Amino acid sequence: MPEYLECFFDELGLNEPWKPVSHLVLAAWLVFYVAFLAYAFSAHGGFLFIDTANLVVHEGGHNLFGWFGPTIGLWGGTLLQWLVPFLLGVYFFTRREITGFVFCIFFFFENWLYTATYMADARAMVLPLVTTGDPEFAEHDFHAIFSNLGVLDYDTKIAMTVRLLGWCGMIAVVIWFAHQKPSRKGLSPLQAPAEEGNKFQEFLSRESNRR
């Protein structure tokens, strides 16, 4: 890897190892994720929760994201729903906090299931829309998006792909998390890991050589 990339990663702390977690914490989170996956699978693609970010939200008959232009007005809800957990995941990644990182990325991919549900409804438009204004002004995001892109007839196929990617992402994150090494048993907060002890010994030897 080029030296400038190494320096960049060092500055961000990305070359540092993940902060350790105990066996108990690792096991508890794995139980949670496996239970959630089982619950989501049992829903068979139905509503897991109330999803408002993928719906067009109106205030007085106007799309709230429409202030930033028609394109952002249509894509704003979906982008917001995806970006928030992703950016939080990046934050925890830079801090090397593995539980926070996995939680955010897991639900980043879980949001894809929501998105797929409304993508598949682009032509049928039978799902309810959320509005704070006149319901007659409510518009189905993905009906408009797919119509503009000329892919409205492929709404269910696109939704199937997005749903599959969401499932693959969630499962991959959980598998990766399960393969992380928990902190060693019996290590007290006052005990330094072996590598830290080695660094301290090297420091002492350098100081003694200087004298």
C-alpha positions in Angstrom: 0.0 0.0 0.0 1.4 3.5 -0.8 2.9 5.3 2.1 0.5 8.2 1.8 -2.5 5.9 2.3 -0.8 4.3 5.3 -0.3 7.8 6.8 -3.9 8.7 6.0 -5.2 5.5 7.7 -2.9 6.1 10.7 -4.3 9.7 11.1 -7.8 8.3 11.1 -6.9 5.4 13.4 -8.0 2.9 10.8 -5.0 0.7 11.3 -5.8 0.3 14.9 -7.5 -3.0 16.0 -11.2 -3.1 17.0 -11.9 -2.3 20.6 -12.4 -5.6 22.3 -15.8 -6.9 23.5 -16.5 -9.6 26.0 -17.8 -13.1 25.2 -21.1 -12.1 27.0 -21.6 -9.0 24.8 -20.7 -10.8 21.6 -23.1 -13.7 22.4 -25.9 -11.3 23.4 -25.7 -9.3 20.2 -25.5 -12.4 18.1 -28.7 -13.7 19.8 -30.4 -10.4 19.0 -29.4 -10.4 15.3 -30.3 -14.0 14.8 -33.7 -13.5 16.4 -34.3 -10.4 14.3 -33.4 -12.2 11.1 -35.8 -15.0 12.0 -38.5 -12.5 12.8 -37.9 -10.7 9.5 -37.9 -13.9 7.5 -41.2 -15.0 9.2 -42.8 -11.7 7.9 -42.2 -12.9 4.3 -41.5 -9.4 3.0 -44.5 -7.8 4.8 -44.4 -4.8 7.1 -41.8 -5.2 9.8 -42.3 -1.7 11.1 -44.0 1.5 10.0 -41.8 2.9 7.3 -42.2 6.6 6.7 -38.8 7.5 5.1 -39.7 5.7 1.9 -43.1 7.4 1.7 -43.6 10.9 0.3 -44.1 13.1 3.4 -46.1 16.2 2.6 -46.7 19.4 4.6 -49.7 21.4 3.3 -49.7 19.4 0.0 -46.0 20.0 -0.7 -43.2 17.5 -0.6 -40.8 18.5 2.2 -37.8 17.5 0.2 -39.1 19.4 -2.9 -37.5 22.6 -1.6 -34.2 21.1 -2.9 -35.5 20.4 -6.4 -37.6 17.7 -8.0 -34.9 15.0 -8.0 -34.1 15.4 -4.4 -37.8 15.7 -3.7 -38.4 12.2 -5.0 -35.2 10.5 -3.7 -34.9 12.5 -0.4 -36.8 10.0 1.8 -34.9 7.0 0.6 -31.5 8.7 0.6 -32.1 9.9 4.2 -33.2 6.5 5.3 -30.1 4.9 3.9 -27.5 7.6 4.7 -28.3 8.0 8.4 -27.4 4.5 9.5 -24.5 4.3 6.9 -22.9 7.5 8.1 -23.3 6.4 11.7 -21.6 3.2 10.8 -18.7 5.1 9.3 -18.4 7.1 12.5 -18.2 3.9 14.6 -15.8 2.4 12.1 -13.4 5.3 12.5 -13.7 4.9 16.3 -13.1 1.1 16.0 -16.2 0.4 18.1 -17.3 -2.9 16.6 -20.8 -3.2 18.2 -21.9 0.2 17.1 -20.5 -0.3 13.6 -22.3 -3.7 13.2 -25.6 -2.4 14.6 -25.6 0.6 12.1 -24.6 -1.4 9.1 -27.0 -4.2 9.9 -29.9 -1.8 10.0 -28.6 0.0 6.9 -29.1 -3.2 5.0 -32.4 -3.9 6.8 -33.7 -0.6 5.4 -33.3 -2.1 2.0 -36.2 -4.4 2.8 -38.4 -1.4 3.5 -37.4 0.2 0.2 -38.0 -3.0 -1.7 -41.6 -3.2 -0.3 -42.5 0.2 -1.7 -40.6 -0.4 -5.0 -42.7 -3.5 -5.6 -45.8 -1.3 -5.1 -44.8 1.2 -7.7 -47.4 0.1 -10.3 -50.1 -1.2 -8.0 -50.0 1.7 -5.5 -52.1 -0.1 -2.9 -49.9 0.6 0.1 -50.8 3.6 2.4 -49.0 6.9 2.1 -48.1 9.1 5.0 -49.0 12.8 4.7 -49.5 15.7 7.0 -51.4 17.7 4.4 -54.2 17.0 2.0 -54.1 13.2 1.1 -55.1 14.1 -2.5 -51.6 15.6 -3.0 -49.8 12.5 -1.7 -47.6 10.9 -4.4 -46.0 7.5 -4.5 -42.3 8.1 -4.6 -41.3 5.0 -6.6 -44.1 5.3 -9.0 -42.8 8.7 -10.0 -39.1 7.6 -9.8 -39.6 4.5 -12.0 -41.8 6.4 -14.4 -39.1 9.0 -14.9 -36.5 6.4 -15.4 -38.7 4.4 -17.8 -38.5 1.2 -15.7 -41.9 1.1 -14.1 -42.8 -2.2 -15.7 -39.8 -3.8 -13.9 -40.7 -2.6 -10.4 -41.1 -6.1 -8.9 -37.8 -7.3 -10.4 -36.0 -4.3 -9.1 -37.6 -4.8 -5.7 -36.6 -8.4 -5.6 -32.9 -7.5 -6.3 -32.9 -4.8 -3.6 -34.5 -7.2 -1.1 -32.0 -9.9 -1.9 -29.1 -7.5 -1.5 -30.5 -6.3 1.8 -30.7 -9.9 3.1 -27.2 -10.7 1.9 -25.9 -7.6 3.6 -27.5 -8.3 6.9 -26.4 -12.0 7.0 -22.8 -11.1 5.9 -22.5 -8.5 8.7 -23.7 -11.0 11.3 -21.3 -13.7 10.0 -18.4 -11.2 10.1 -19.4 -10.1 13.6 -19.5 -13.8 14.8 -16.0 -14.3 13.6 -14.5 -11.4 15.7 -12.4 -12.5 18.6 -13.8 -11.5 22.0 -11.6 -10.1 24.7 -9.6 -12.6 26.6 -11.1 -13.9 29.9 -9.4 -12.9 33.1 -7.9 -9.7 31.7 -8.5 -7.0 34.3 -8.7 -3.4 33.4 -5.3 -2.8 34.9 -3.6 -5.5 32.8 -2.2 -4.4 29.5 -2.4 -6.7 26.5 0.8 -8.5 25.5 1.5 -6.2 22.5 1.2 -3.2 24.8 3.6 -4.8 27.3 6.1 -5.4 24.4 5.9 -1.8 23.3 6.6 -0.7 26.9 9.6 -3.0 27.1 11.0 -1.7 23.8 10.6 1.9 25.2 12.5 1.0 28.3 15.3 -0.6 26.3 15.6 2.4 24.1 15.8 4.7 27.1 18.5 2.5 28.8 20.6 2.5 25.6 20.5 6.3 25.4 21.9 6.4 28.9 
